Amino acid sequence: MADNDSSTNPAPVKIGSAKPEISMEKRLLMAFGLMGLVLLGSQYLFPPPEAPKTPPPAAVESAAEKTPEATPDAPKPEPVPAAATPIAGERGDDAERTFTIETENYRVTFSNRGATVRSWILKNYDDNNGKPVEVVSAAAAPTAGWPFQYVFRASKPETDLNKVYFAAEQPDPHTIIFEYAKGPVSARKVFRFDEKMYRAELESEVIDHARTIPHLLAWRGGFGDLTAHNAAGTMKSVVYDIAKNKLIEEDAGVAKEGPVTLSGSFSFAGLQDTYFAAVLLPEAGESLDFQTWQDKFAPAVGEDDIAHVGAAWGTQGALRQTLFVGPKDTAILRDTNPKLQQLIDWGWFWFIAKPLFSVLLWFDANWTHNWGWAIVVVTIIINILMLPLRISSLRSARKMSSIQPQIAAINEKYKGISMKDPRKQEQNAELMALYQKSGINPLGGCIPLLLQMPFFIAFFKVLSVAIELRGASWLWVPDLSQPEQSFIRLLPIGMLITQVGIQKMTPTPSADPSQQKIMMLMPIMLGVMFYGASSGLVLYWLTGNVVGIVQQYFFNKTHPIAAPAPVQTTAQSKKKKK
């Protein structure tokens, strides 16, 4: 148990604001945007279009908008609590004792000191060390305390309930009741576990002088698979706000100046990492107070202190709610409570990601019986469905290549003029007339890129959030949800080679060697970006490249490149006249 008194909010501490890390989705959009700019720039047509402005993620509460309840040093006025019946007589223990409850899914260890949890093991899932996943961080205890400790936002009882020894009893194998009573202070905390499902019923009440004291129960110091890569970076507080119809996720940075509070009607609220969640599910119409915390500590001996996210739940009276601690598996979430399906954030292209996941799940269950081969098959199907558009785009690129001499002549005619020169408009007008005469859409070469981007980001989301891929192997790859563990990563290397191959086979819209070199930078950029990506994502892109090479080979055979007629430039014409 932490030696510091964590029963009340500490005063805000000013610390340097860390720069938020750019999400993978935004990096992908930036990469596709850069490639699109290169394609357009190579045609000397338009100035680079402005990248779409992505609205900043909604903060839980900005510093200027924090209500008094969200500010630690300006406590929320405490309402007059309802009368309660204290525990009769004195209850407690004279020593620390531990108790274990085990179900089909859990092995949970409790301590009667503060009636807290010391270990919460998910028996059906293994971590990176091959052991059942432990979602409680023992390294956090000296700084942040143990899960389900008390937090009092305003008045608190004279007794520090996080340090006293509760009396404990187990009326049945899946229920534990903690009680403490001395003088005017009494407290009761109950956990009732479902034997078959990933849920429990949680009750908590604190009474002082026959009045129920508003309080919260905290799970600080992080949550989830502690052995995962960048474990602290994947942990977030999560709330589904019913009024806003919005999933709100925050990392530890939002609470760098002190715990931040939200109050309202939520479908659920709690903590999550990539694949697991611990959330409370309030009853319909019930208001919940929810806090996001930050605690800094070293996750292992010899490592630097890292900010970890935490959470706390409470109401203005006794707390009686359903607790879910388990995997973000679509079937388990649906069967536990349909509202929990909102825990899975399918991203901007959810309308593609959700059906795509269902298709992958069907192929894995009914045909391939392997997620890697399911990814390969679905990728081939997507590329076949997009073949007509790809052929149309390739024809447009061939036409563009055939008029390169005329484009070069127009560019030579207006050589050296600035972008602000009125003659620049005349140059663009001549180019557009040439495109129209030749029946070419200058943006046609970007169509495959624009069409592929939503599918690619949807694939990225599916492979990032679907716990079904966690630990799924394919050939030499032990886990498709993670990058290859070997020093030489074969999938990214294969992706780079095939990307270069398809780039060389595809007709370029410009014959300028310098621009062709710029185009060849794209495979290198993608190779660097994908070297640390999940193996499943790289497998998707590699499969798409292989299919693209086959399609391009047959297209080149059936549509040979015609040699463009040479066009004299202005300088050549003048020289000939002389």
C-alpha positions as CSV (number, residue, x, y, z in Angstrom):
1,M,0.0,0.0,0.0
2,A,1.3,3.5,-0.8
3,D,2.6,5.3,2.2
4,N,1.3,8.6,0.9
5,D,-2.3,9.6,1.7
6,S,-4.2,9.0,-1.6
7,S,-7.6,9.5,-0.1
8,T,-7.8,13.1,-1.3
9,N,-6.7,14.8,-4.5
10,P,-3.3,16.3,-4.3
11,A,-2.7,19.9,-5.3
12,P,-2.0,20.3,-9.0
13,V,1.7,20.1,-9.9
14,K,3.0,22.0,-12.8
15,I,5.1,19.9,-15.1
16,G,6.3,20.4,-18.7
17,S,3.7,19.6,-21.3
18,A,4.7,16.7,-23.4
19,K,4.1,16.8,-27.1
20,P,1.4,14.3,-28.1
21,E,2.6,11.5,-30.3
22,I,1.0,11.5,-33.8
23,S,-1.3,8.6,-34.1
24,M,-0.7,5.9,-36.7
25,E,-3.9,6.8,-38.5
26,K,-2.7,10.4,-39.0
27,R,0.7,9.2,-40.1
28,L,-0.9,7.1,-42.8
29,L,-3.0,10.0,-44.0
30,M,0.1,12.1,-44.1
31,A,2.0,9.4,-46.1
32,F,-0.9,9.0,-48.6
33,G,-1.2,12.8,-48.8
34,L,2.5,13.2,-49.6
35,M,2.3,10.5,-52.3
36,G,-0.7,12.3,-53.8
37,L,1.2,15.6,-53.9
38,V,4.1,14.0,-55.6
39,L,1.8,12.5,-58.3
40,L,0.1,15.8,-58.9
41,G,3.3,17.8,-58.8
42,S,4.8,15.6,-61.4
43,Q,2.1,16.8,-63.9
44,Y,2.9,20.5,-63.5
45,L,-0.8,21.2,-63.0
46,F,-2.0,22.6,-59.8
47,P,-0.3,23.8,-56.6
48,P,-0.3,21.3,-53.8
49,P,-3.7,20.9,-52.3
50,E,-4.1,21.7,-48.6
51,A,-4.2,18.6,-46.5
52,P,-7.6,18.1,-44.8
53,K,-7.6,19.6,-41.4
54,T,-8.3,16.9,-38.8
55,P,-10.2,18.3,-35.8
56,P,-8.1,18.0,-32.7
57,P,-9.3,15.2,-30.3
58,A,-11.8,16.4,-27.9
59,A,-10.2,17.0,-24.5
60,V,-12.0,15.7,-21.5
61,E,-11.9,19.2,-20.0
62,S,-9.7,22.1,-21.0
63,A,-8.1,24.1,-18.2
64,A,-10.4,27.0,-19.0
65,E,-13.5,24.8,-19.0
66,K,-12.8,22.8,-15.9
67,T,-15.7,23.0,-13.6
68,P,-15.1,23.3,-9.8
69,E,-15.6,19.5,-9.5
70,A,-12.7,19.0,-12.0
71,T,-10.3,21.2,-10.0
72,P,-8.6,19.5,-7.1
73,D,-8.0,22.6,-5.1
74,A,-11.6,23.8,-5.5
75,P,-13.6,21.0,-4.2
76,K,-17.2,20.4,-5.3
77,P,-19.8,21.6,-2.8
78,E,-20.8,18.4,-1.0
79,P,-24.6,17.8,-1.1
80,V,-26.4,16.8,2.1
81,P,-26.0,13.0,2.2
82,A,-28.8,10.7,2.9
83,A,-29.1,9.0,6.3
84,A,-27.6,5.6,6.4
85,T,-27.5,2.7,8.9
86,P,-23.9,2.2,10.2
87,I,-22.5,-1.3,10.7
88,A,-23.5,-2.5,14.2
89,G,-20.6,-2.8,16.6
90,E,-16.9,-2.8,15.7
91,R,-15.6,-4.6,12.7
92,G,-12.1,-5.1,11.5
93,D,-9.0,-7.2,11.8
94,D,-5.6,-6.9,13.5
95,A,-3.4,-8.1,10.6
96,E,-3.2,-8.1,6.9
97,R,-4.6,-11.1,5.1
98,T,-5.1,-12.1,1.5
99,F,-8.0,-13.8,-0.2
100,T,-8.3,-15.4,-3.6
101,I,-11.4,-15.8,-5.8
102,E,-11.2,-17.9,-8.9
103,T,-13.7,-18.3,-11.7
104,E,-13.4,-19.8,-15.2
105,N,-12.0,-16.5,-16.4
106,Y,-10.3,-14.8,-13.3
107,R,-7.9,-15.4,-10.5
108,V,-8.3,-12.3,-8.2
109,T,-6.3,-11.7,-5.0
110,F,-7.6,-9.3,-2.4
111,S,-6.0,-7.8,0.7
112,N,-8.1,-6.8,3.7
113,R,-5.9,-3.7,4.1
114,G,-8.1,-1.1,2.5
115,A,-10.2,-3.8,0.9
116,T,-8.1,-3.6,-2.2
117,V,-7.1,-5.8,-5.1
118,R,-3.4,-7.1,-5.3
119,S,-3.7,-9.2,-8.4
120,W,-6.2,-9.7,-11.2
121,I,-5.3,-12.4,-13.7
122,L,-7.1,-13.2,-16.9
123,K,-6.6,-16.9,-17.1
124,N,-7.6,-17.4,-20.8
125,Y,-5.1,-14.9,-22.3
126,D,-1.3,-15.1,-22.2
127,D,1.1,-12.2,-22.1
128,N,4.4,-11.8,-24.1
129,N,6.1,-14.1,-21.6
130,G,3.7,-16.9,-22.1
131,K,2.0,-16.4,-18.7
132,P,-1.7,-15.5,-18.0
133,V,-2.2,-11.7,-18.3
134,E,-1.9,-9.8,-15.1
135,V,-3.7,-6.4,-15.4
136,V,-2.6,-5.0,-12.0
137,S,0.8,-3.3,-11.8
138,A,2.6,-4.1,-8.5
139,A,5.3,-1.5,-9.5
140,A,2.6,1.2,-9.3
141,A,1.6,0.5,-5.6
142,P,4.3,2.5,-3.8
143,T,3.3,5.6,-5.9
144,A,-0.4,5.1,-6.8
145,G,-1.7,2.5,-4.4
146,W,-3.7,-0.6,-5.2
147,P,-6.9,-0.9,-7.2
148,F,-10.2,0.0,-5.5
149,Q,-8.6,2.2,-2.9
150,Y,-10.8,5.1,-1.6
151,V,-10.6,8.7,-2.9
152,F,-12.6,11.4,-1.1
153,R,-13.0,14.6,-3.2
154,A,-14.4,16.8,-0.3
155,S,-14.9,15.8,3.3
156,K,-13.4,12.5,4.4
157,P,-13.7,10.4,7.6
158,E,-11.1,10.8,10.3
159,T,-10.0,7.2,9.7
160,D,-7.8,6.5,6.7
161,L,-9.8,3.6,5.3
162,N,-7.0,2.8,2.8
163,K,-4.7,1.7,5.7
164,V,-7.0,-0.1,8.1
165,Y,-7.6,-3.8,8.1
166,F,-11.1,-4.8,7.1
167,A,-12.9,-7.9,8.3
168,A,-13.5,-10.2,5.3
169,E,-15.9,-13.1,4.8
170,Q,-16.8,-15.3,1.8
171,P,-20.4,-16.5,1.9
172,D,-19.8,-18.4,-1.3
173,P,-16.8,-19.1,-3.5
174,H,-17.4,-16.2,-5.8
175,T,-18.3,-13.4,-3.3
176,I,-16.2,-11.5,-0.8
177,I,-17.5,-8.9,1.7
178,F,-15.2,-6.5,3.4
179,E,-16.5,-4.5,6.4
180,Y,-14.9,-2.0,8.8
181,A,-16.5,-0.2,11.7
182,K,-15.0,1.8,14.6
183,G,-16.7,4.7,16.3
184,P,-18.8,6.8,13.9
185,V,-17.0,5.5,10.8
186,S,-18.0,2.3,9.0
187,A,-17.3,1.1,5.5
188,R,-18.5,-1.9,3.4
189,K,-17.1,-3.1,0.1
190,V,-18.5,-6.2,-1.8
191,F,-17.4,-8.0,-4.9
192,R,-19.8,-10.6,-6.4
193,F,-18.2,-12.4,-9.5
194,D,-20.1,-14.1,-12.3
195,E,-18.8,-17.7,-12.5
196,K,-19.0,-17.8,-16.3
197,M,-18.6,-14.3,-17.6
198,Y,-16.1,-11.4,-17.3
199,R,-18.1,-9.3,-14.9
200,A,-18.8,-8.7,-11.2
201,E,-21.2,-6.7,-9.1
202,L,-19.4,-4.0,-7.1
203,E,-20.8,-2.3,-4.0
204,S,-19.2,0.3,-1.8
205,E,-20.5,2.5,1.0
206,V,-18.8,4.7,3.6
207,I,-20.8,6.0,6.6
208,D,-19.7,8.8,9.0
209,H,-22.0,9.8,11.8
210,A,-24.9,7.9,10.2
211,R,-24.4,9.8,6.9
212,T,-23.3,8.2,3.6
213,I,-20.1,9.9,2.5
214,P,-19.6,10.5,-1.3
215,H,-16.4,8.8,-2.4
216,L,-14.7,7.2,-5.4
217,L,-12.9,3.9,-5.9
218,A,-9.6,4.3,-7.8
219,W,-7.6,2.1,-10.1
220,R,-4.4,4.0,-10.6
221,G,-1.0,3.2,-12.0
222,G,-2.1,1.8,-15.4
223,F,-4.1,-1.2,-16.5
224,G,-3.7,-4.0,-19.1
225,D,-1.1,-6.2,-20.5
226,L,2.1,-5.0,-18.7
227,T,4.4,-7.0,-21.0
228,A,3.1,-5.4,-24.2
229,H,5.4,-3.2,-26.3
230,N,5.0,0.4,-25.1
231,A,2.5,-0.8,-22.5
232,A,2.0,2.6,-20.8
233,G,1.5,4.3,-24.2
234,T,-1.4,2.0,-25.0
235,M,-3.3,2.6,-21.8
236,K,-6.1,5.2,-21.7
237,S,-9.1,6.2,-19.7
238,V,-12.3,5.6,-21.7
239,V,-15.8,7.0,-21.4
240,Y,-18.8,6.6,-23.6
241,D,-20.8,9.8,-23.2
242,I,-24.5,9.1,-23.9
243,A,-25.4,12.8,-24.2
244,K,-22.7,13.4,-26.8
245,N,-23.0,9.9,-28.4
246,K,-19.2,9.8,-28.3
247,L,-16.4,7.6,-27.2
248,I,-13.9,9.7,-25.3
249,E,-10.3,8.3,-24.8
250,E,-7.6,10.1,-22.9
251,D,-4.0,9.2,-22.1
252,A,-2.2,10.2,-18.9
253,G,-1.2,13.6,-20.3
254,V,-4.7,15.0,-19.8
255,A,-4.2,14.8,-16.0
256,K,-0.7,16.2,-15.9
257,E,-1.8,19.0,-13.6
258,G,-4.1,16.9,-11.5
259,P,-7.0,14.5,-11.8
260,V,-9.7,15.6,-14.3
261,T,-13.3,14.9,-13.6
262,L,-16.3,14.2,-15.8
263,S,-19.8,13.8,-14.4
264,G,-22.9,12.6,-16.3
265,S,-24.7,9.7,-17.9
266,F,-22.3,7.2,-19.4
267,S,-22.7,3.8,-21.1
268,F,-19.5,2.8,-19.4
269,A,-16.3,4.4,-17.9
270,G,-13.0,3.1,-17.0
271,L,-9.6,2.0,-18.3
272,Q,-8.3,0.2,-21.3
273,D,-5.3,-0.8,-23.3
274,T,-5.2,-2.2,-26.8
275,Y,-7.0,-5.4,-26.1
276,F,-8.4,-5.3,-22.5
277,A,-10.7,-3.1,-20.5
278,A,-11.9,-2.5,-16.9
279,V,-15.1,-0.4,-16.9
280,L,-18.1,0.3,-14.8
281,L,-21.5,0.1,-16.4
282,P,-24.0,2.5,-14.7
283,E,-27.7,1.7,-14.8
284,A,-29.7,3.7,-17.3
285,G,-30.2,7.3,-16.1
286,E,-27.7,7.0,-13.3
287,S,-25.1,9.7,-13.0
288,L,-21.5,8.7,-12.5
289,D,-18.5,10.8,-11.4
290,F,-15.4,9.7,-13.3
291,Q,-11.8,10.9,-12.8
292,T,-8.7,10.5,-15.0
293,W,-5.4,10.4,-13.1
294,Q,-1.7,10.5,-13.9
295,D,1.0,8.7,-11.9
296,K,4.7,8.6,-12.8
297,F,6.8,5.6,-11.8
298,A,9.3,3.2,-13.3
299,P,7.5,0.1,-14.6
300,A,10.6,-2.0,-13.8
301,V,13.9,-1.7,-11.9
302,G,16.4,0.4,-13.7
303,E,13.9,2.0,-16.0
304,D,12.9,5.7,-16.2
305,D,9.7,7.0,-14.7
306,I,6.8,6.9,-17.1
307,A,3.4,8.6,-16.9
308,H,0.7,6.0,-16.4
309,V,-3.0,6.7,-16.7
310,G,-5.5,5.9,-13.9
311,A,-9.2,6.2,-13.1
312,A,-11.6,6.5,-10.3
313,W,-15.4,6.0,-10.2
314,G,-18.0,7.3,-7.7
315,T,-21.5,8.6,-7.1
316,Q,-23.0,11.0,-4.6
317,G,-24.2,8.0,-2.5
318,A,-23.5,4.3,-2.2
319,L,-21.9,2.7,-5.3
320,R,-23.7,-0.3,-6.7
321,Q,-22.8,-1.1,-10.3
322,T,-21.6,-3.8,-12.7
323,L,-17.9,-4.1,-13.3
324,F,-16.4,-5.6,-16.5
325,V,-12.7,-6.6,-16.5
326,G,-11.8,-8.6,-19.6
327,P,-10.9,-8.8,-23.3
328,K,-12.3,-6.5,-26.0
329,D,-13.6,-9.5,-27.9
330,T,-16.6,-8.6,-29.9
331,A,-18.6,-11.7,-28.9
332,I,-17.7,-11.5,-25.2
333,L,-18.6,-7.8,-25.1
334,R,-21.9,-8.4,-26.9
335,D,-22.9,-11.3,-24.6
336,T,-21.8,-9.4,-21.4
337,N,-23.6,-6.2,-22.2
338,P,-24.4,-4.9,-25.7
339,K,-23.3,-1.4,-24.7
340,L,-19.7,-2.7,-24.3
341,Q,-19.4,-3.1,-28.1
342,Q,-18.8,0.6,-28.2
343,L,-15.5,0.0,-26.5
344,I,-14.0,-1.0,-29.9
345,D,-13.1,2.1,-31.8
346,W,-13.2,1.1,-35.5
347,G,-11.9,4.5,-36.6
348,W,-13.0,7.0,-39.2
349,F,-13.8,4.3,-41.8
350,W,-15.8,2.2,-39.4
351,F,-18.3,1.5,-42.2
352,I,-15.5,-0.4,-44.0
353,A,-13.7,-1.7,-40.9
354,K,-16.6,-3.5,-39.3
355,P,-17.8,-5.5,-42.4
356,L,-14.1,-6.1,-43.2
357,F,-13.6,-7.7,-39.7
358,S,-16.7,-9.8,-40.2
359,V,-15.4,-11.1,-43.5
360,L,-12.0,-11.9,-42.1
361,L,-13.6,-13.6,-39.1
362,W,-15.8,-15.7,-41.5
363,F,-12.8,-16.8,-43.6
364,D,-10.8,-17.7,-40.5
365,A,-13.6,-19.7,-39.0
366,N,-14.9,-21.4,-42.1
367,W,-12.2,-21.7,-44.6
368,T,-8.6,-20.8,-43.9
369,H,-8.6,-21.5,-40.1
370,N,-5.6,-19.0,-40.0
371,W,-5.8,-15.3,-39.7
372,G,-2.7,-14.8,-41.9
373,W,-4.2,-16.7,-44.9
374,A,-7.6,-15.0,-44.2
375,I,-5.8,-11.6,-44.7
376,V,-4.2,-12.9,-47.9
377,V,-7.5,-14.2,-49.4
378,V,-9.5,-11.0,-48.5
379,T,-6.8,-8.8,-49.9
380,I,-6.9,-10.7,-53.2
381,I,-10.6,-10.4,-53.3
382,I,-10.5,-6.6,-52.7
383,N,-7.9,-6.1,-55.4
384,I,-10.0,-8.2,-57.9
385,L,-13.0,-6.0,-57.1
386,M,-11.0,-2.9,-57.7
387,L,-9.5,-4.2,-61.0
388,P,-11.8,-2.3,-63.4
389,L,-10.9,1.0,-61.7
390,R,-7.2,0.1,-61.8
391,I,-7.4,-0.7,-65.5
392,S,-9.1,2.7,-66.1
393,S,-6.4,4.4,-64.1
394,L,-3.6,2.6,-66.0
395,R,-5.1,3.6,-69.3
396,S,-5.3,7.2,-68.2
397,A,-1.6,7.0,-67.1
398,R,-0.7,5.6,-70.6
399,K,-2.4,8.5,-72.3
400,M,-0.6,10.9,-70.0
401,S,2.7,9.3,-70.9
402,S,1.9,9.7,-74.6
403,I,1.4,13.5,-74.4
404,Q,4.6,14.1,-72.4
405,P,6.3,15.8,-75.3
406,Q,3.4,18.3,-75.7
407,I,3.5,18.9,-72.0
408,A,7.2,19.5,-72.1
409,A,6.8,22.0,-75.0
410,I,4.2,24.0,-73.0
411,N,6.4,24.0,-69.9
412,E,9.4,25.1,-72.0
413,K,7.3,27.9,-73.5
414,Y,6.5,29.3,-70.0
415,K,9.9,28.4,-68.5
416,G,11.1,30.7,-65.7
417,I,7.8,32.4,-64.9
418,S,6.8,32.7,-61.3
419,M,3.6,31.3,-59.7
420,K,2.3,34.8,-59.3
421,D,2.8,35.7,-63.0
422,P,-0.5,36.1,-64.9
423,R,1.0,34.0,-67.7
424,K,0.9,31.0,-65.3
425,Q,-2.9,30.9,-65.8
426,E,-2.3,30.8,-69.5
427,Q,0.1,27.8,-69.0
428,N,-2.5,26.0,-67.0
429,A,-5.2,26.8,-69.6
430,E,-3.1,25.3,-72.3
431,L,-2.4,22.2,-70.3
432,M,-6.1,21.8,-69.5
433,A,-6.9,22.2,-73.2
434,L,-4.4,19.5,-74.1
435,Y,-5.8,17.1,-71.5
436,Q,-9.3,17.7,-72.8
437,K,-8.3,17.2,-76.4
438,S,-6.6,13.9,-75.4
439,G,-9.5,12.7,-73.3
440,I,-7.4,12.6,-70.1
441,N,-8.4,13.2,-66.6
442,P,-5.2,14.6,-64.9
443,L,-6.3,13.3,-61.6
444,G,-6.9,9.8,-62.9
445,G,-3.6,8.5,-61.6
446,C,-4.6,9.3,-58.1
447,I,-7.8,7.3,-58.1
448,P,-6.3,3.9,-57.0
449,L,-4.4,5.7,-54.2
450,L,-7.6,7.5,-53.0
451,L,-9.6,4.3,-53.2
452,Q,-7.0,2.2,-51.5
453,M,-6.5,4.6,-48.6
454,P,-9.9,3.9,-46.8
455,F,-9.4,0.2,-47.1
456,F,-5.8,0.5,-45.9
457,I,-6.7,2.5,-42.8
458,A,-9.7,0.2,-42.2
459,F,-7.4,-2.8,-42.3
460,F,-5.0,-1.0,-40.0
461,K,-7.8,-0.4,-37.5
462,V,-9.0,-4.0,-37.7
463,L,-5.5,-5.4,-37.1
464,S,-5.0,-2.9,-34.3
465,V,-8.1,-3.5,-32.2
466,A,-9.2,-7.0,-33.0
467,I,-8.0,-9.2,-30.1
468,E,-8.7,-12.2,-32.3
469,L,-5.4,-11.4,-34.1
470,R,-3.5,-11.2,-30.8
471,G,-1.1,-14.1,-30.8
472,A,-2.4,-15.3,-34.2
473,S,0.5,-16.9,-36.1
474,W,1.3,-17.2,-39.9
475,L,4.2,-19.3,-41.3
476,W,7.3,-17.8,-39.5
477,V,5.4,-14.9,-37.9
478,P,4.4,-15.8,-34.3
479,D,2.0,-12.8,-33.8
480,L,0.3,-10.9,-36.6
481,S,-0.6,-8.1,-34.3
482,Q,3.1,-7.3,-33.6
483,P,6.1,-6.5,-35.8
484,E,8.3,-9.4,-36.6
485,Q,10.7,-10.1,-33.8
486,S,13.7,-11.1,-35.9
487,F,16.5,-8.7,-36.6
488,I,15.9,-9.0,-40.3
489,R,12.1,-8.5,-40.9
490,L,11.2,-10.4,-44.0
491,L,7.7,-9.1,-44.6
492,P,8.7,-5.3,-44.7
493,I,11.7,-6.2,-46.9
494,G,9.4,-8.2,-49.2
495,M,7.0,-5.3,-49.2
496,L,9.8,-2.8,-50.2
497,I,11.0,-5.0,-53.0
498,T,7.6,-5.6,-54.5
499,Q,6.8,-1.9,-54.1
500,V,9.9,-1.0,-56.2
501,G,8.9,-3.7,-58.7
502,I,5.4,-2.4,-59.2
503,Q,6.7,1.2,-59.4
504,K,9.0,0.3,-62.2
505,M,6.3,-1.6,-64.1
506,T,3.7,1.2,-63.8
507,P,3.9,3.9,-66.5
508,T,4.8,7.3,-65.0
509,P,3.0,10.5,-66.0
510,S,6.3,12.3,-66.6
511,A,9.4,11.4,-68.6
512,D,11.5,13.7,-66.5
513,P,14.3,11.5,-64.9
514,S,14.4,13.8,-61.9
515,Q,10.7,13.4,-61.2
516,Q,11.0,9.6,-61.7
517,K,13.6,9.5,-59.0
518,I,11.3,11.4,-56.7
519,M,8.6,8.8,-57.4
520,M,11.0,6.1,-56.5
521,L,11.3,7.6,-53.0
522,M,7.8,6.5,-52.2
523,P,8.7,2.8,-51.8
524,I,11.6,3.8,-49.4
525,M,9.2,6.0,-47.4
526,L,6.7,3.2,-47.1
527,G,9.4,0.7,-46.2
528,V,10.6,2.8,-43.4
529,M,7.0,3.5,-42.1
530,F,6.1,-0.2,-42.3
531,Y,9.2,-1.6,-40.8
532,G,7.8,-1.2,-37.3
533,A,4.1,-1.9,-38.2
534,S,2.2,-5.0,-37.3
535,S,2.9,-8.0,-39.4
536,G,-0.7,-8.4,-40.4
537,L,-0.7,-4.9,-41.8
538,V,2.5,-5.5,-43.7
539,L,1.1,-8.8,-45.0
540,Y,-1.9,-7.0,-46.4
541,W,0.2,-4.5,-48.2
542,L,2.7,-7.1,-49.5
543,T,-0.2,-9.2,-50.8
544,G,-1.7,-6.2,-52.6
545,N,1.7,-5.5,-54.2
546,V,2.0,-9.1,-55.5
547,V,-1.5,-9.0,-56.9
548,G,-0.7,-5.6,-58.4
549,I,2.4,-6.9,-60.1
550,V,0.5,-9.7,-61.7
551,Q,-2.2,-7.3,-62.9
552,Q,0.3,-4.9,-64.2
553,Y,2.2,-7.6,-66.1
554,F,-0.9,-8.7,-68.0
555,F,-1.9,-5.0,-68.6
556,N,1.6,-4.2,-70.1
557,K,1.3,-7.3,-72.3
558,T,-2.2,-6.4,-73.6
559,H,-1.6,-2.6,-73.8
560,P,2.0,-2.0,-75.1
561,I,3.4,1.5,-74.8
562,A,3.3,3.4,-78.0
563,A,6.2,5.7,-78.7
564,P,5.2,9.3,-78.4
565,A,5.7,11.6,-81.3
566,P,8.5,14.1,-80.6
567,V,7.4,17.7,-80.2
568,Q,9.8,20.5,-80.8
569,T,10.3,23.0,-78.0
570,T,10.4,26.8,-78.6
571,A,14.2,26.9,-78.4
572,Q,14.5,24.1,-80.9
573,S,12.2,25.9,-83.3
574,K,14.2,29.1,-83.1
575,K,17.5,27.2,-83.7
576,K,16.0,25.4,-86.8
577,K,15.0,28.7,-88.3
578,K,18.5,30.1,-87.9
